[in-house]
């Protein structure tokens, strides 16, 4: 088994994009009807679903590389915190843009 840094960077790139999509897009689930303004419960639901999709992408890449390792709750808690941290730029952009307009 060699280094799998490309897969790690791919998951981080997917996570960064997915974490910010609910804040930079006013469509429901990126492709649905446009909502003006899109309410915060929708954004939080989208954020949770994007986190789940990112987790599935990571699990898929891990399974493709080799055997998938079982994870405890600590892994998922740390992953959720990382995902929320990656969403911070989109959240700030949404709040600051709204205050300007």
VEXSETOR-474591 format. One record per residue: residue number from 1; y, x, z of N, C-alpha, C in turn. Coordinates in Angstrom, 3 decimals. Example, Ala and Ser with C-alpha at 12.3 -4.5 7.8 and 13.67 -1.06 7.14 Angstrom:
<rs>
k / n.Y / n.X / n.Z / ca.Y / ca.X / ca.Z / c.Y / c.X / c.Z
1 / -5.690 / 13.190 / 7.800 / -4.500 / 12.300 / 7.800 / -3.300 / 13.200 / 7.800
2 / -2.250 / 12.850 / 7.080 / -1.060 / 13.670 / 7.140 / 0.030 / 12.900 / 7.870
</rs>
This chain:
<rs>
k / n.Y / n.X / n.Z / ca.Y / ca.X / ca.Z / c.Y / c.X / c.Z
1 / -1.185 / 0.839 / 0.000 / 0.000 / 0.000 / 0.000 / 1.246 / 0.882 / 0.000
2 / 2.121 / 0.631 / -0.934 / 3.349 / 1.399 / -1.019 / 4.504 / 0.670 / -0.362
3 / 5.675 / 1.172 / -0.621 / 6.882 / 0.552 / -0.081 / 7.191 / -0.729 / -0.866
4 / 7.601 / -1.729 / -0.149 / 7.912 / -3.016 / -0.777 / 9.375 / -3.376 / -0.549
5 / 10.240 / -2.392 / -0.715 / 11.653 / -2.636 / -0.425 / 12.278 / -3.608 / -1.426
6 / 11.789 / -3.644 / -2.664 / 12.356 / -4.573 / -3.648 / 12.138 / -6.018 / -3.213
7 / 10.966 / -6.313 / -2.666 / 10.684 / -7.666 / -2.199 / 11.550 / -8.040 / -1.008
8 / 11.776 / -7.084 / -0.123 / 12.635 / -7.332 / 1.042 / 14.053 / -7.632 / 0.584
9 / 14.570 / -6.834 / -0.350 / 15.926 / -7.063 / -0.850 / 16.025 / -8.389 / -1.596
10 / 14.971 / -8.768 / -2.298 / 14.962 / -10.052 / -3.005 / 15.060 / -11.208 / -2.019
11 / 14.294 / -11.158 / -0.934 / 14.346 / -12.227 / 0.070 / 15.728 / -12.265 / 0.723
12 / 16.316 / -11.111 / 1.008 / 17.661 / -11.090 / 1.601 / 18.705 / -11.646 / 0.637
13 / 18.578 / -11.342 / -0.649 / 19.509 / -11.885 / -1.643 / 19.358 / -13.402 / -1.754
14 / 18.120 / -13.887 / -1.815 / 17.872 / -15.324 / -1.869 / 18.426 / -15.999 / -0.622
15 / 18.207 / -15.388 / 0.541 / 18.693 / -15.965 / 1.801 / 20.216 / -16.020 / 1.833
16 / 20.877 / -14.975 / 1.359 / 22.346 / -14.953 / 1.358 / 22.906 / -16.043 / 0.452
17 / 22.349 / -16.182 / -0.722 / 22.823 / -17.215 / -1.652 / 22.513 / -18.606 / -1.100
18 / 21.290 / -18.799 / -0.622 / 20.890 / -20.114 / -0.109 / 21.689 / -20.513 / 1.128
19 / 22.029 / -19.560 / 1.974 / 22.768 / -19.874 / 3.194 / 24.197 / -20.314 / 2.898
20 / 24.764 / -19.851 / 1.803 / 26.157 / -20.176 / 1.487 / 26.310 / -21.360 / 0.544
21 / 25.247 / -21.751 / -0.147 / 25.333 / -22.870 / -1.092 / 25.821 / -24.178 / -0.471
22 / 25.388 / -24.573 / 0.717 / 25.877 / -25.842 / 1.263 / 27.392 / -25.865 / 1.501
23 / 27.996 / -24.701 / 1.638 / 29.430 / -24.645 / 1.945 / 30.300 / -24.470 / 0.710
24 / 29.766 / -23.920 / -0.356 / 30.583 / -23.691 / -1.555 / 30.343 / -24.731 / -2.636
25 / 29.467 / -25.689 / -2.364 / 29.097 / -26.685 / -3.355 / 29.266 / -28.076 / -2.748
26 / 29.889 / -28.993 / -3.473 / 30.076 / -30.358 / -2.971 / 29.049 / -31.339 / -3.534
27 / 28.051 / -30.839 / -4.208 / 26.968 / -31.699 / -4.694 / 25.872 / -31.761 / -3.635
28 / 25.189 / -32.892 / -3.559 / 24.083 / -33.015 / -2.620 / 22.911 / -32.175 / -3.105
29 / 22.451 / -31.295 / -2.273 / 21.320 / -30.417 / -2.579 / 21.525 / -29.675 / -3.888
30 / 22.723 / -29.241 / -4.140 / 23.164 / -28.400 / -5.251 / 23.156 / -29.123 / -6.596
31 / 22.233 / -30.031 / -6.844 / 22.131 / -30.671 / -8.158 / 22.373 / -32.175 / -8.126
32 / 22.510 / -32.745 / -6.946 / 22.665 / -34.191 / -6.811 / 24.074 / -34.649 / -7.133
33 / 24.363 / -35.902 / -6.827 / 25.713 / -36.420 / -7.110 / 26.763 / -35.717 / -6.260
34 / 27.952 / -35.628 / -6.823 / 29.049 / -34.963 / -6.119 / 29.596 / -35.874 / -5.026
35 / 29.839 / -35.300 / -3.868 / 30.391 / -36.034 / -2.735 / 31.743 / -35.420 / -2.394
36 / 32.770 / -36.220 / -2.360 / 34.100 / -35.720 / -1.978 / 34.582 / -36.485 / -0.781
37 / 34.783 / -35.987 / 0.332 / 34.250 / -34.694 / 0.775 / 32.823 / -34.871 / 1.263
38 / 32.060 / -33.820 / 1.150 / 30.683 / -33.856 / 1.657 / 30.750 / -33.668 / 3.169
39 / 30.162 / -34.567 / 3.911 / 30.229 / -34.553 / 5.375 / 29.356 / -33.450 / 5.970
40 / 29.678 / -33.068 / 7.208 / 28.969 / -31.990 / 7.889 / 27.493 / -32.270 / 8.117
41 / 27.067 / -33.490 / 8.421 / 25.614 / -33.698 / 8.554 / 24.843 / -33.354 / 7.277
42 / 25.428 / -33.658 / 6.117 / 24.782 / -33.286 / 4.859 / 24.688 / -31.776 / 4.726
43 / 25.771 / -31.093 / 5.077 / 25.779 / -29.627 / 4.984 / 24.735 / -29.013 / 5.913
44 / 24.609 / -29.554 / 7.125 / 23.625 / -29.020 / 8.065 / 22.198 / -29.292 / 7.582
45 / 21.961 / -30.481 / 7.019 / 20.649 / -30.786 / 6.474 / 20.312 / -29.847 / 5.318
46 / 21.283 / -29.625 / 4.437 / 21.075 / -28.704 / 3.325 / 20.804 / -27.292 / 3.833
47 / 21.536 / -26.882 / 4.865 / 21.345 / -25.548 / 5.433 / 19.926 / -25.402 / 5.977
48 / 19.428 / -26.410 / 6.674 / 18.066 / -26.367 / 7.214 / 17.032 / -26.326 / 6.085
49 / 17.244 / -27.123 / 5.038 / 16.302 / -27.125 / 3.914 / 16.340 / -25.806 / 3.153
50 / 17.512 / -25.225 / 3.001 / 17.627 / -23.924 / 2.339 / 16.922 / -22.843 / 3.159
51 / 17.030 / -22.933 / 4.476 / 16.321 / -21.976 / 5.332 / 14.819 / -22.114 / 5.143
52 / 14.337 / -23.335 / 5.068 / 12.914 / -23.563 / 4.838 / 12.455 / -23.040 / 3.483
53 / 13.257 / -23.268 / 2.451 / 12.911 / -22.766 / 1.119 / 12.900 / -21.245 / 1.084
54 / 13.858 / -20.635 / 1.767 / 13.893 / -19.180 / 1.841 / 12.654 / -18.652 / 2.561
55 / 12.254 / -19.338 / 3.617 / 11.047 / -18.963 / 4.339 / 9.822 / -19.052 / 3.424
56 / 9.758 / -20.102 / 2.626 / 8.636 / -20.247 / 1.688 / 8.635 / -19.149 / 0.630
57 / 9.818 / -18.758 / 0.150 / 9.904 / -17.656 / -0.821 / 9.387 / -16.372 / -0.177
58 / 9.806 / -16.108 / 1.052 / 9.342 / -14.916 / 1.754 / 7.843 / -14.924 / 1.978
59 / 7.316 / -16.071 / 2.377 / 5.867 / -16.177 / 2.589 / 5.104 / -16.000 / 1.279
60 / 5.645 / -16.538 / 0.203 / 5.009 / -16.380 / -1.099 / 4.974 / -14.932 / -1.545
61 / 6.088 / -14.226 / -1.355 / 6.111 / -12.804 / -1.709 / 5.168 / -12.003 / -0.825
62 / 5.118 / -12.338 / 0.455 / 4.213 / -11.639 / 1.361 / 2.755 / -11.870 / 0.966
63 / 2.423 / -13.089 / 0.580 / 1.058 / -13.390 / 0.152 / 0.719 / -12.682 / -1.156
64 / 1.710 / -12.539 / -2.037 / 1.479 / -11.845 / -3.311 / 1.250 / -10.354 / -3.094
65 / 1.952 / -9.789 / -2.118 / 1.815 / -8.364 / -1.823 / 0.462 / -8.072 / -1.182
66 / 0.062 / -8.924 / -0.279 / -1.189 / -8.695 / 0.446 / -1.436 / -9.848 / 1.386
67 / -2.083 / -9.548 / 2.480 / -2.408 / -10.590 / 3.455 / -1.170 / -11.008 / 4.229
68 / -0.977 / -12.314 / 4.374 / 0.145 / -12.852 / 5.140 / -0.145 / -12.711 / 6.623
69 / 0.816 / -12.195 / 7.369 / 0.648 / -11.970 / 8.802 / 1.061 / -13.197 / 9.591
70 / 0.295 / -13.562 / 10.613 / 0.706 / -14.685 / 11.465 / 1.939 / -14.299 / 12.288
71 / 2.837 / -15.254 / 12.491 / 4.080 / -15.000 / 13.218 / 4.189 / -15.942 / 14.401
72 / 4.823 / -15.455 / 15.452 / 5.087 / -16.280 / 16.623 / 6.455 / -16.929 / 16.528
73 / 6.824 / -17.672 / 17.551 / 8.098 / -18.385 / 17.549 / 9.282 / -17.428 / 17.498
74 / 9.101 / -16.209 / 18.023 / 10.191 / -15.235 / 18.033 / 10.649 / -14.887 / 16.619
75 / 9.697 / -14.785 / 15.708 / 10.017 / -14.487 / 14.313 / 10.886 / -15.580 / 13.706
76 / 10.514 / -16.825 / 13.951 / 11.255 / -17.946 / 13.377 / 12.631 / -18.094 / 14.027
77 / 12.733 / -17.824 / 15.323 / 14.033 / -17.878 / 16.000 / 14.963 / -16.787 / 15.466
78 / 14.443 / -15.581 / 15.298 / 15.257 / -14.492 / 14.751 / 15.638 / -14.777 / 13.300
79 / 14.709 / -15.343 / 12.529 / 15.013 / -15.696 / 11.139 / 16.089 / -16.757 / 11.034
80 / 16.046 / -17.754 / 11.930 / 17.086 / -18.796 / 11.930 / 18.445 / -18.207 / 12.281
81 / 18.471 / -17.298 / 13.250 / 19.741 / -16.647 / 13.614 / 20.271 / -15.795 / 12.465
82 / 19.386 / -15.087 / 11.783 / 19.805 / -14.294 / 10.623 / 20.344 / -15.200 / 9.524
83 / 19.683 / -16.308 / 9.281 / 20.124 / -17.231 / 8.237 / 21.508 / -17.795 / 8.563
84 / 21.730 / -18.159 / 9.834 / 23.053 / -18.659 / 10.234 / 24.111 / -17.579 / 10.104
85 / 23.758 / -16.344 / 10.402 / 24.701 / -15.230 / 10.237 / 25.050 / -15.044 / 8.766
86 / 24.064 / -15.153 / 7.895 / 24.327 / -15.024 / 6.462 / 25.180 / -16.173 / 5.937
87 / 25.153 / -17.327 / 6.601 / 25.950 / -18.483 / 6.179 / 27.404 / -18.387 / 6.628
88 / 27.726 / -17.434 / 7.469 / 29.075 / -17.341 / 8.021 / 30.170 / -17.220 / 6.960
89 / 30.031 / -16.394 / 5.920 / 31.112 / -16.323 / 4.916 / 31.396 / -17.666 / 4.241
90 / 30.370 / -18.413 / 3.899 / 30.579 / -19.720 / 3.277 / 31.233 / -20.701 / 4.227
91 / 30.833 / -20.663 / 5.485 / 31.436 / -21.530 / 6.496 / 32.923 / -21.211 / 6.663
92 / 33.261 / -19.935 / 6.766 / 34.662 / -19.530 / 6.919 / 35.456 / -19.905 / 5.677
93 / 34.881 / -19.686 / 4.505 / 35.581 / -20.037 / 3.268 / 35.868 / -21.524 / 3.223
94 / 34.916 / -22.345 / 3.628 / 35.097 / -23.799 / 3.624 / 36.196 / -24.212 / 4.590
95 / 36.205 / -23.651 / 5.785 / 37.186 / -24.043 / 6.810 / 38.578 / -23.539 / 6.421
96 / 38.711 / -22.285 / 5.984 / 40.026 / -21.742 / 5.635 / 40.576 / -22.418 / 4.382
97 / 39.725 / -22.698 / 3.400 / 40.173 / -23.364 / 2.170 / 40.680 / -24.764 / 2.480
98 / 40.009 / -25.431 / 3.386 / 40.402 / -26.794 / 3.739 / 41.747 / -26.807 / 4.466
99 / 41.997 / -25.806 / 5.280 / 43.267 / -25.747 / 6.009 / 44.427 / -25.439 / 5.079
100 / 44.178 / -24.679 / 4.014 / 45.249 / -24.374 / 3.068 / 45.641 / -25.591 / 2.253
101 / 44.654 / -26.400 / 1.869 / 44.906 / -27.553 / 0.999 / 45.262 / -28.725 / 1.759
</rs>
